[in-house]
Amino acid sequence: MKKELSTEDVLKEYKNFLRIVSHDMNAPLRQLKSFTSLLFSSIDKDFGDEEQEYVNFIKSAISRLTAMQSSLLTLSRITTNDVEYKKIDAAVLVQDAISNLSEIIQEHNPIITFNDLPAIEVNALQFESVFRHLIENALIYHEETEQRKITISSFESDHDLIFSVQDNGIGIEPQHKDVIFDIFRRLHGEDDYGGRIGAGLAIVKAIIERHGGKIWLDSEFTENGSQIYFSLKQV
């Protein structure tokens, strides 16, 4: 009789898979990148337009594989490494995230509002990443016809703090409300919206769940943007 795996066993296998894949991909990817670069540089002068297009496809594929491996490594570290928690104002982490997005912030000049956010007990580096990914997504998935607006707010619910990140971007349809948090799941073409690999929200979800919280999308889709919520225990 086949024994069913417990939730704990499945989680352990998932963590092992992430660790093995993220680390074992590193060396062959480095070699692939290095040797293809040497090859292309040695014969580049003999390429016509069609051959150069093939070269660009290969370089693009290697870049995407490298980004995917890096995301898997990040997920592996989030789910396995011990981290230090400390009490910090959420507004400080939002401001750090905005500072680390200075290039795209300058490009789009958005209006970002985040008044009266509470103190939270988290790993500061990981939670700066949470806000950074959510803000960056709100900036990227947006039409160019109007100014980007992002509002970050919070409220109390029972023993939890609920945070909301709302934008006026392209929105997310209700049928995608769960799959958007899957690793490497994209709702758009490979080259649309900067060619994102679809790892940001999976990383955000892993961090929040590591902190004992949950994340979800407001299922009321509108064409005027989206609203993502996540919960944390009150300090």
Secondary structure in CASP SS format (residue, H / E / C, confidence):
PFRMAT SS
TARGET T0000
AUTHOR 0000-0000-0000
METHOD secondary structure of the structure
MODEL  1
M C 1.00
K C 1.00
K C 1.00
E C 1.00
L C 1.00
S C 1.00
T H 1.00
E H 1.00
D H 1.00
V H 1.00
L H 1.00
K H 1.00
E H 1.00
Y H 1.00
K H 1.00
N H 1.00
F H 1.00
L H 1.00
R H 1.00
I H 1.00
V H 1.00
S H 1.00
H H 1.00
D H 1.00
M C 1.00
N H 1.00
A H 1.00
P H 1.00
L H 1.00
R H 1.00
Q H 1.00
L H 1.00
K H 1.00
S H 1.00
F H 1.00
T H 1.00
S H 1.00
L H 1.00
L H 1.00
F H 1.00
S H 1.00
S H 1.00
I H 1.00
D H 1.00
K H 1.00
D H 1.00
F C 1.00
G C 1.00
D H 1.00
E H 1.00
E H 1.00
Q H 1.00
E H 1.00
Y H 1.00
V H 1.00
N H 1.00
F H 1.00
I H 1.00
K H 1.00
S H 1.00
A H 1.00
I H 1.00
S H 1.00
R H 1.00
L H 1.00
T H 1.00
A H 1.00
M H 1.00
Q H 1.00
S H 1.00
S H 1.00
L H 1.00
L H 1.00
T H 1.00
L H 1.00
S H 1.00
R H 1.00
I H 1.00
T H 1.00
T H 1.00
N C 1.00
D C 1.00
V C 1.00
E C 1.00
Y C 1.00
K E 1.00
K E 1.00
I E 1.00
D E 1.00
A H 1.00
A H 1.00
V H 1.00
L H 1.00
V H 1.00
Q H 1.00
D H 1.00
A H 1.00
I H 1.00
S H 1.00
N H 1.00
L C 1.00
S H 1.00
E H 1.00
I H 1.00
I H 1.00
Q H 1.00
E H 1.00
H H 1.00
N C 1.00
P C 1.00
I E 1.00
I E 1.00
T E 1.00
F C 1.00
N C 1.00
D C 1.00
L C 1.00
P C 1.00
A E 1.00
I E 1.00
E E 1.00
V E 1.00
N C 1.00
A H 1.00
L H 1.00
Q H 1.00
F H 1.00
E H 1.00
S H 1.00
V H 1.00
F H 1.00
R H 1.00
H H 1.00
L H 1.00
I H 1.00
E H 1.00
N H 1.00
A H 1.00
L H 1.00
I H 1.00
Y C 1.00
H C 1.00
E C 1.00
E C 1.00
T C 1.00
E C 1.00
Q C 1.00
R C 1.00
K E 1.00
I E 1.00
T E 1.00
I E 1.00
S E 1.00
S E 1.00
F E 1.00
E E 1.00
S E 1.00
D C 1.00
H C 1.00
D E 1.00
L E 1.00
I E 1.00
F E 1.00
S E 1.00
V E 1.00
Q E 1.00
D E 1.00
N C 1.00
G C 1.00
I C 1.00
G C 1.00
I C 1.00
E C 1.00
P H 1.00
Q H 1.00
H H 1.00
K C 1.00
D C 1.00
V H 1.00
I H 1.00
F H 1.00
D C 1.00
I C 1.00
F C 1.00
R C 1.00
R C 1.00
L C 1.00
H C 1.00
G C 1.00
E C 1.00
D C 1.00
D H 1.00
Y H 1.00
G H 1.00
G C 1.00
R C 1.00
I C 1.00
G C 1.00
A C 1.00
G H 1.00
L H 1.00
A H 1.00
I H 1.00
V H 1.00
K H 1.00
A H 1.00
I H 1.00
I H 1.00
E H 1.00
R H 1.00
H C 1.00
G C 1.00
G C 1.00
K C 1.00
I E 1.00
W E 1.00
L E 1.00
D C 1.00
S C 1.00
E C 1.00
F C 1.00
T E 1.00
E C 1.00
N C 1.00
G E 1.00
S C 1.00
Q E 1.00
I E 1.00
Y E 1.00
F E 1.00
S E 1.00
L E 1.00
K E 1.00
Q C 1.00
V C 1.00
END
